[in-house]
Amino acid sequence: MSKKRTQTGANHHGSASDIAAEQDEQVPASAAQDAVATDAADAQDAAEAGTEAQAAPDTAENDPLAELRTDAQRNLEGWQRTMAEFQNYRRRTEREQQELRQRAALDTLTRILPIIDDFERALDNTPDDLQEHPWLAGVALIMGKFKRLLEEHEVETIDPVGEPFDPNLHQAVSMDDSDEVESGHVIETLQKGYKSDNTLLRAAIVRVAN
């Protein structure tokens, strides 16, 4: 009886020890597996992070949208330069055409000046008995049209009597003594001159005091 109990007790104690041993062996194994799994996850995360870090610059450099935006900006700047150059060319061409038209108009008016001289001389030397004649009024109207034509093109008359002689605007045909006009000043205008802005159409022909 006592031997059986002893053996039974021994078997019982042996079984408990074995269970404890098995539990002790299972706990470290589970912890080791968890540690290995954690290390593996960390390694995988680190590898993915490194891959993304390496891939980011390549993606930025090879981004097709970035290249398209760069090309679009380059094309826009080129178009803007072309438009600016075209606008400058158009303004320059318009200015040149306007200057040519003005020059042509002034050349035509220069050819008309002798006719205006004739009308003025005719009106200045009209006999007294014709001062009220309708024909004379008609001639004066024609002369008025010529003057308005000159005004439309901003043509100014040069009649420098009493003014200092200016070789840029006047042409002296004689130097005469004068008690009424200072030396170097115009005594008489023999033929009026005309200018438009800075363009001289015809110099005034004058007599100058000594």
Phi, psi and omega in degrees: 000307183293328177292318179298317179297319181297317179293320179297316179296322180294317177299323181293315178293324179295320180295319180295319179296317179299318180297317180296320179296317179297320179295319179298324180288325182289322183296309179298323180297317179294318179296321179295319179297318179296318180297316179298319179296318180296315179297322180294319179295318179297319180296319179295317179298318180296319180296317179295319179298317179295321179296317179295320180296322179286327183283333185300309180299319179299320181294320180294319182290326184257018181291115181296328179294321178297319178295319178295319178296320178297316179296320180296318178296319179296317178295321179296315180296320177295319178296319179296319178296318180297318179295319179297316179296322179294318179297317178297318179296318180295316178297319180295319179294316178298319179296317179295319178295319178296319178296322178294318179296317179296319179296318179296319179296318180293324177297320178295317179296325178299324178289335182277340185305318178299328178291319177297322177300317180296318179297317180296317179295322179295318180289326181287337184246029178286132178301154183296326183285353179250005183300327182258011183285137179302328179300318180296322178296322177296319177296320179296324177295319178297317179298322178297324178294320177297318181295320178295324177298320177294320180294323180299329179259016176056041177270128181254145178274139177252106178228083195270035180299129180082356181265158176299145179291130180239109182297342178283337184239342187240152174235112183276133178252346179199157174241116186234154175285144179211137176267350185257337185240139180295156178298136180086002178254160184282127178276316185209145174261113180276330177210127182294149174255169182217143177216156176231109185058242180261007181262121179272118178276319179201133179286149177280134179269122190223165167253139186240142178282143177294000000 
